[in-house]
């Protein structure tokens, strides 16, 4: 896979990187943003997935 994207939490600035995933939440490296369940939340502050925005 290539062209991984990164998303940042608007609440605490945590960054979700598709290449890295979120192992502690069960999200494997290489998991695309659209494949993360809608009920996933920020592992740092608990903000919902909708609080994340694509980094340009």
Secondary structure, DSSP 8 states (H G I E B T S, - for coil): -----EEEETTT--EEETTT-BGGGTB-TT--GGGS-TT-B-TTT--BGGGEEE--
